[in-house]
Structures are given as C-alpha cells and as structure tokens.
C-alpha cells in the first residue's frame, strides 16, 4: 500500500522540481525539511504530472483549510478563555490598564506563534510600511463587524456613546 504524504510535502516536491532540482536533490530536501523518509521518484513524478492549480487540486486545499480552520477556532477559544480572560481580570484587580494588558497578551500570542520576537518585529515593521487600508476597500466578509451596542468606533477604537 503506498504511503500517503501530506499536501505540503507534495507541493514542496513539485515546487522544488519546477525550480530545476534533480529528483535526488528533491528527496534530500524533503528529508531535511520534513524529517521524513522521502517518496520514490515515481511517486513524485506522478505528483508533478497531477498537481496544478485546477479544480482537482483545489479540493484537497479546501478540505485541508477547513480542518485547520476548525482546529484553529477551538484553539483560539481555548486560549481566550484560559489566557486572555485571566490576564484582563488580573490587570483590573491590580489597577493596570486593561486595554494594554489585553493587547500585550495578544502580541505575546502572536510572537510565540511566529517563533520569536525577531520574526514578530520583522512582520510588524513590514506591515507598517504598507499603505493604510480603509475598511471600505476590504472584500465583503472580511470587514470588521459593527460596533457593539452603546459603543461607537472612532479612529479604530470603540468609545462609549
């Protein structure tokens, strides 16, 4: 029975072959990058023939994205309940700025997810070099939700009305 490789491995192999690497080099790169036994040349050759961004390839992407999104949703809720809420309550009890404490917690989560402060700083600097985007220019469905009841959005922050 053939071994099933994750979509990331298949796409990685195809990309490296299209960059001009030999199959032996692609196998070595897979071994280094994913720490797994690489697939055979025949199997990678089939991937090269079959993997192009068509409907047949989009389906595995969509399924993989749905699985990861559901997992991320559960993780985000768990982190919020077990991380953010206690942080906010502790800040309130200590008389600290609750808003800053929440943002500090959020940035620390991002920093850990990105793998350290250097990478976090690099992405933040790059983000601030981009032009500011207005909410109206965002695609439908990605715009921020309406202001909570009794609150009004002013310059990106919510203020009580």
Secondary structure, DSSP 8 states (H G I E B T S, - for coil): ------HHHHHHHHHHHHTT--HHHHHHHHHHHH-S----HHHHHHHHHH-SSSHHHHHHHHHHHHHHHHHHHHHHHHHIIIIIHHHHHHHHHHT--HHHHHHHHHHHHHHHHHTSHHHHHHHHHHHHHS----GGGS-TT-S-----TTEEEETTEEEE-
